[in-house]
Amino acid sequence: MTRRMAIAVGGQPKPSVRDPTGTTAPRAYVFDDLFMKRYDDSILPTGRLKSRVPAWARLALEVQRRADEYDVVLTWSERVSLALTAIQRVSPAKPHVAMFYWFSRPSIQIPLRAFGDSLHAIVTWSSVQRDFAIQKLGIPAEKLYLIKHFVDQLFWNVREQDSDLICAAGAEMRDYPTLLRALRGTTLRCHIAADHVRVDRFGMARRISTSAFSSMAGPNVTIGRMPATELRDLYARSRFVVVPLVASDTDNGITVILEAMAMGKPVICSRTRGQVDAIQDGVTGIFVPVGDADALRSAMLALWNDPARASDMGRAARAYVEKHHTIEKFTRDVKAAIDASLDGRGAARDGSFALSAQG
């Protein structure tokens, strides 16, 4: 039986270049093509509600209203997911599967405690957060399907190029001040591809411009956000990529980590409680203590001065991505999890699940 699967995401649709070679843009359409319907802000009717009700709430209402257009809906937006969950708590419709990765955040856990039983299933890629959802929120393990996060391994691909610097990138829960302190007194050239950081404390997200700590940067450091193609060139020139994180119980940094690994670059990352599902310490990357500038400096200098080791770790990182984290595998796994939930094949205690005979 062919199931009509829809996806609901917040915000306006973004143009997606259909380039199967992955040369010009990331291939988001590979995942989008899994669904027969895509719902975003572009489907919202205009009217008096437009100025009174947030777009995410109106989108959830519209998805519920259109329930006869699909057999199951996947939501990938925290606000849309929670709004639809609340609506279906009082007005059940078609099965709703949500994708979450940060259950311990108060803005997520409180609504899930109140309305989470209306969800048919949840797909996540953080093993630590999945355990939190089971142990602290009481969500049945069989409803929580664990998969691997994705990277477009064709767009982010190995490029043979001499390495003349290192780099860091990303905004979520980043600790760039520690990186800047670690770079003091070294000759390592580094570019930080960001224009802000977002730090979540006690459920409140705070956006901080990089200008707040740019005065700490020495002459060997440049700072500035880059579009995807320029960031890809930066990774290619880098001997390794640094992902400095503040303490967190979720997998912040996963996107940059997988992009770097896909390009054959080892990653030096802060050892947070939540970042455990991608890097193999000493094989594809190196963990250092959170906030320890001396340990980070030692790790960077050691890897910079051992290019053969960096190259070996980069090859291992690329091989790991090809086996576990491709966008095609992610797409198959999401569909398989949805099918498993609809067929009554719940997730095991560790989040794994049996594939159908066709899978």
N, C-alpha and C positions, 0 to 999 in steps of 0.2 A: 504494500500500500504506500502510495506517495503522499506524504504529509505536507500540508501547506504550512510552511514555517515562515514567520514574519520576524523582523527585528525592529526594535524601537530604540532610538538613540537621541540624545538631546542635541540641540543646536541646529544650525543650518547645514545642508549637505555641502560637502567639500568636493571640488572637482578631482576626479581620479583619472590620471592618464593611463590608458590601457596599453601598457607596454610589456608584453610577456617576457621580454629579455631582461627586464629590471634595470635598464640602462638609465632611463630619464627620471623615474619616480618610483617610490615604493608601491607595491602592488596591492593596495587595500581592496581592490575589487575582487581579489581571489576569495576573501572572506565574505564580502557583500553578496557575491553570486550564490552563496549557499541558500539565500532566502528569496522567496517568491515576492515578498513585500518588504519594503523598507519605510519605516515611519520616522519622520523627523519634523522639525518645526515648520517645514514647507507645507505640510498637510493641514495646518491649523486654520480653521475658519476665522474670518475677521468678524468683529462685532464688539459689543460693549465689554465682553469678558476680557478682551485683549489687554486693556489697561488695568484691569482689576485683579486678574489671576495670573500668576507666573506661567511662563510658557511650558515649563516642565509639567506642571499640574494639568494644564489644558491638553498637553500631548497625551498624558496618561488617560484622561477622560475620553479623548478621541480614539485612542487605541481600544479602549473598552467598548466604545460605541460601535467600532468596526469589527467586532469579534466574529461576525459571520464570514469575514474575508480570509480567515486563517484557522488552522487547527491547533497551533501552539505559537506563542509569542515569546521571543527572547528579548529581554531588556538589557542594555549595556549603557547604563547611566544611573548613577546612584539615586538622583532625585526622581527620575522617571520610574525606576524600579520600585522605590519605596512608595511613591504616590499610587502606582497601579496596585501594589500589594495592599495598601489601605483600602482602595476602592473595592478590590475583589474580596476583602474580608467581609464586606456587607453585601456585595453584589457579585457572586461568583459568575465566571464566564468560562472562557477557554483556558487550558493549562498555561501557566505563566512560569517560565524559567528565567532566573536572573543571574547575571554575572557580577560577583563582588570579589574584592581582594582585601578589604580592610574592615573586618567585622568589629574590631575592638574600638573603632572610632565612635564616640558617643552619638554622633549624628546618624550612625548606621545601627548600632546595637540597640538603642532605645526603640526606634520604630520596629525593628525586627522582633523584639520581645513582644511588642503589642500586636503586630499584624503578620508576623512571619509564617504562621501556620497556613496562610492562604497560598503561599508559594508551592508550586508543584515540585520544583527542584532548584538547586543552586549549582552553578559552575564556578570554580575558583582555581587559582594557580599558586596560591600561597599555602603551603602545608601547615605553617605555624598558625596562620589565621583560621584555617579550617579547624584545627584543634581547638582554638578559642571558641569558634561557633558551636562546636559540639559540647565542650566542657562548661562554658560560661553562659551560652544562650540557650542551651538545651535543644538545638536543632538536631534531629535524628541524623546519624552518620550516613544512612542510606540515601538521604536527600542531597548530600554534598559530594559532588563529583569533582575530583582533582585531576587537572590536566597540566601540561607544560605551557608556559607562556610562549609567544611566537616572536619571530623576527623574519623580515623578508630577506632570505638568504641570497637572493639574486641581486637585489639592489645593494645590500650591504655585503659585498663579496671581496675576496682577497685581491689586492692590487699590489703588484711588485713595485716597490718604490723605496728609495733610501730613506731611513728615518733620521730626521734632524731635530726632533722635539718630542715632547709628550703632550698629553691634553687631558682635559676633564670636560664634562658636559652634563646638562640636565639641571632641573630646578628643585624637584621634590625632595625635601628633607636633606639638602646638601649642606656640607660643612666646609665651605671654601676658605674661611679664615684659618682653619687648621692646615689646609693645603698650602696656603700662602706662607704660613709660618714655617712649614716644612721645606719650602723652596728657598728660604733665606740662607744665604751663604753658599748656595750651590750655583753652578753655571747651567743647570738644566733649563732649557727654554720650554715654556709651557703656555698653551692658550686655553683659557676657560671659556667654553662656548655656552654662555648664559648671560642674560641681562637681569635676572632676579633669582631669588630662591623662595620656596614656600616651606614654611616650618609649621607643623601641627603640634600644638601644645594644649592638652586638656580639652581636645575636641575643637579648638579654635585655630583655624588656619591663618597664618600671617604671611603676607607677601613682602619681601625685603629686596630693594633694588641692589644690584651689585655695586652701585656707587657707595653704598654704606661701608664697604670694606676694600674698595679699590685702592685706597691710599696705602694699604699694606703690600700692594704688589710692587716687586722690584722691577728693574729694567728688563729682566728676562721673562716677564709675564705680560701677556696681553689678555684682555677680557672683551667678549662681545658675542652675542648670539649669532648663529649661522643657519641659513636654510639647509635643507637635507643634502643637496648635492655638494655644498661647500663643507658641511660637516663630514661627509664621506671622504672628501679629499684630506681633511684634517686627520681623520683616523688613519688614512693610508700613510701619511707622513710621520705618524707617531710610533715610537718603539713600543709603548704600552699606553693604556688609558687608566686614569685614576678616577675612582668614584668615592669621594669622601662623604660620609653620612653622619648625621647626628643619630643618637640612640632612637631606635624604632622597633616595633614588633611586627612590622610588615615588610614586604620586599621592595622598598623604595630603591630606585636605581636599576630596576630590571631591564628597562628598555635600552638604556645606554650600555649596560653590561652585555646584553645579547648582540647589540649592533657591533660593539668592539670585537666580541668573540667571533662573530660571523665574518669579520674582516681579518681574522687571523691575528688578533692582538690580545695579549694577556691583560688581565685587569687587576689592579691593586685596589682593594675595597675595604672600607671599615667593617669590622666584624660586628654587625648588629644582630639582635636576636631574631629578626625577621628575614634577613637576607641569607637563606640557606639552600635555596633550590636550584641555583645555577652554577656557581663557581665551585670548582674542586680545588681546594687549597693546595698549593704546591704543584698542581698539574696544569690547570688552565688559568690560574690567578693566584693572588696572595692576599690573605686577610691580615689587617693590622688593627690594633685596638682603637676604639672610637676616641677621637679627640687627642690622640697621642702624636704630636708633630714629630718628635724624635724618631719614633718607630716608623712613621710614614716616610721620613727622610731617608732612613737606613734602607728601607725596602726599595724606594725609588732609585737610590744610588746603586744598590746591589744589582738591580735588574738592568739599569742603564749600562753599567759596566760589564755586563755579561750578555752581549747580544745573541750569542748562540742559545743560551737558556731562554731568552725572551722569544726567539724564533721557534724553539721547540714547544714552548707553552702556547704560542699562538697557533701552531698547527694542531695541537691537541684541542684548543678551544674551537677552532673551525670544525673539526671532526665531531665534537660533541654537539654543536649546533645542528649540523647536518643530520645527526641521528635523532635528536630529541626536540628541536625547537623550530623547525621550518614552518612557514605560514601554511603550507599544504597540510602538514600533520596537525597543526592547531585546528584548522578548519574541519578536518575529518574527526578529530577528537570532540569538538564541540557538538557536531551533528550526532556522533555516536552517543554522547552523554544524554542529549535530548531524547534520542530514540530509546536508549536504555530506560530512562525515567518513564517514558510513555508506555513502554512494554512491561513495566513492573520489575525491571532488573536494577535493583538499588545498588548504590556504591558500597564497596567493602569498607571495613573499618579504616583502612589506609587511603580511601578515596578512589581506588581502582575499581574498574567495572568490566564485566564481561561484554564482549562485542556480540552483535547479532550474528546469525549464520552468514548473512551477506557481508558483514564487516570483517 
